[in-house]
Amino acid sequence: MAVRHLYLARHGAADAFGELTAVGRRQADLLGARLAHLPLDAVWHSPLPRAAASASTPTSCS
């Protein structure tokens, strides 16, 4: 039987408008670096800008 893994992450820090702050972008970059060596088949996120921006970093690093 194949082993599957589910990784959950929260979006980076965001401002009042839902956009990532500089800290949030750094958090997303660190998440991407941490996940870069893992085989990711899919990344799911909400349509909110902060979640979409946070999710795009790990996928661009792999």
Backbone as numpy.savetxt, mean C-alpha at the origin, in Angstrom:
# Nx Ny Nz CAx CAy CAz Cx Cy Cz
-1.82 -29.13 -1.09 -2.66 -27.95 -1.09 -1.77 -26.70 -1.09
-2.14 -25.75 -1.90 -1.37 -24.51 -2.00 -1.57 -23.66 -0.75
-0.52 -22.98 -0.36 -0.58 -22.07 0.78 -0.85 -20.67 0.25
-1.77 -19.99 0.87 -2.09 -18.61 0.48 -1.85 -17.69 1.66
-1.44 -16.49 1.36 -1.19 -15.51 2.41 -2.02 -14.27 2.12
-2.51 -13.67 3.17 -3.27 -12.43 3.07 -2.54 -11.39 3.91
-2.14 -10.31 3.27 -1.45 -9.22 3.96 -2.40 -8.03 4.02
-2.57 -7.48 5.19 -3.43 -6.32 5.38 -2.59 -5.13 5.78
-2.87 -3.99 5.19 -2.14 -2.77 5.54 -3.12 -1.61 5.51
-2.88 -0.66 6.33 -3.70 0.55 6.36 -3.02 1.61 5.50
-3.79 2.50 4.97 -3.24 3.59 4.16 -2.30 4.45 5.00
-1.46 5.19 4.33 -0.55 6.11 5.03 -1.30 7.31 5.57
-0.61 8.11 6.36 -1.21 9.31 6.96 -1.74 10.23 5.86
-2.91 10.79 6.11 -3.56 11.64 5.11 -3.97 12.97 5.71
-4.16 13.95 4.83 -4.63 15.26 5.29 -6.16 15.28 5.33
-6.73 16.42 5.61 -8.18 16.54 5.74 -8.92 16.30 4.42
-8.20 16.38 3.30 -8.80 16.18 1.98 -8.65 14.75 1.48
-8.01 13.89 2.28 -7.85 12.49 1.91 -6.61 12.18 1.09
-5.76 13.17 0.89 -4.52 12.96 0.15 -3.40 12.58 1.12
-2.46 11.76 0.66 -1.35 11.39 1.53 -0.49 12.61 1.84
-0.06 12.69 3.08 0.89 13.73 3.48 2.30 13.22 3.16
3.30 14.03 3.42 4.68 13.59 3.23 4.98 12.37 4.10
4.47 12.38 5.31 4.64 11.22 6.20 3.93 10.01 5.61
2.74 10.20 5.09 1.98 9.10 4.49 2.68 8.52 3.27
3.30 9.38 2.44 4.06 8.87 1.29 5.26 8.07 1.75
5.92 8.53 2.79 7.06 7.79 3.36 6.60 6.44 3.90
5.46 6.43 4.58 4.91 5.17 5.09 4.60 4.21 3.94
4.03 4.71 2.86 3.72 3.87 1.71 5.01 3.35 1.07
6.03 4.19 0.99 7.33 3.75 0.45 7.93 2.64 1.30
7.85 2.78 2.62 8.38 1.76 3.52 7.59 0.46 3.38
6.28 0.57 3.22 5.46 -0.62 2.99 5.87 -1.31 1.70
6.06 -0.52 0.66 6.49 -1.08 -0.62 7.82 -1.80 -0.52
8.76 -1.22 0.21 10.06 -1.85 0.39 9.93 -3.17 1.15
9.04 -3.17 2.13 8.86 -4.38 2.94 8.18 -5.50 2.15
7.30 -5.13 1.24 6.57 -6.13 0.45 7.24 -6.47 -0.88
8.29 -5.77 -1.23 8.90 -5.91 -2.55 9.35 -7.33 -2.86
9.78 -8.07 -1.88 10.29 -9.43 -2.13 9.19 -10.49 -2.16
7.96 -10.09 -1.89 6.85 -11.05 -1.85 6.15 -11.13 -3.21
5.73 -12.32 -3.60 4.97 -12.44 -4.85 3.53 -12.00 -4.62
3.17 -10.83 -5.11 1.82 -10.31 -4.94 1.00 -10.60 -6.20
-0.09 -11.32 -6.05 -0.96 -11.61 -7.18 -2.01 -10.53 -7.38
-2.40 -9.87 -6.30 -3.43 -8.84 -6.39 -3.28 -7.87 -5.22
-3.66 -6.64 -5.46 -3.71 -5.63 -4.41 -5.10 -4.99 -4.49
-5.84 -5.06 -3.41 -7.19 -4.50 -3.35 -7.16 -3.29 -2.41
-7.89 -2.26 -2.78 -7.96 -1.05 -1.95 -9.27 -0.34 -2.20
-9.61 0.54 -1.30 -10.82 1.34 -1.48 -10.55 2.40 -2.55
-11.59 3.04 -3.06 -11.39 4.07 -4.08 -10.92 5.42 -3.52
-10.78 5.52 -2.21 -10.34 6.78 -1.63 -8.91 7.09 -2.08
-8.60 8.37 -2.33 -7.27 8.74 -2.82 -6.13 8.24 -1.93
-6.27 8.32 -0.62 -5.20 7.90 0.28 -4.95 6.40 0.16
-6.00 5.61 -0.01 -5.84 4.16 -0.13 -5.25 3.80 -1.51
-5.72 4.46 -2.55 -5.20 4.18 -3.90 -3.71 4.54 -3.98
-3.33 5.67 -3.42 -1.91 6.08 -3.45 -1.05 5.14 -2.62
-1.55 4.71 -1.48 -0.79 3.78 -0.64 -0.64 2.43 -1.33
-1.68 1.98 -2.04 -1.64 0.68 -2.70 -0.78 0.69 -3.95
-0.61 1.83 -4.59 0.18 1.87 -5.82 1.68 1.73 -5.55
2.14 2.09 -4.37 3.57 2.00 -4.06 4.06 0.55 -4.01
3.41 -0.35 -3.25 3.90 -1.73 -3.23 3.88 -2.40 -4.59
2.89 -2.08 -5.43 2.82 -2.71 -6.73 3.89 -2.17 -7.68
4.32 -0.95 -7.48 5.35 -0.39 -8.35 6.74 -0.87 -7.93
6.87 -1.39 -6.70 8.16 -1.88 -6.22 8.40 -3.33 -6.56
7.35 -4.08 -6.89 7.53 -5.52 -7.12 7.85 -5.83 -8.56
